[in-house]
């Protein structure tokens, strides 16, 4: 059984992989290198002495993503892959909605098809909108102040609905 890490060569994804490998987990990672470089894979190997199974796949390439599931025994997923630049999201909102929301939906359809029941979503404090700090987990989701944040709000709502429809699915939202 393996943990799938999307956005596996990004900053948070790669650090998570190092920690999970140290804990003895079997890792499968995917990334399209839009916010990272292939050299990260070499650095993971240097730090851990372990080579991971890696796929260069975009979240909008559902057939490519399906190959990852078909070729591996995945039992959980940590989803870090997303476009993340606030300014760019304001200038190019459709790019962000398409990539972040559609990519998450593609992933959720595949975890359902392949029976994955543990899912962690990398969200953002932007889901609290213009609330004042300190933020607390029980705060209601608010409209975000930019399209990037709004994609996180939408994705959280989708995940909440999917988890409600499948009581066996465990979803954690990292903010």
Secondary structure, DSSP 8 states (H G I E B T S, - for coil): -EEEEETTTSHHHHHHHHHHHHTT--EEEEE-SSSS-THHHHHHHHHHS---EEEE--TT-HHHHHHHHHHS-EEEEEE------HHHHHH-HHHHIIIIIIHHHHHHHHHHHTT--EEEEE--GGGGTT--SS--TTS-----SSHHHHHHHHHHHHHHHHHHH-TT-EEEEE-
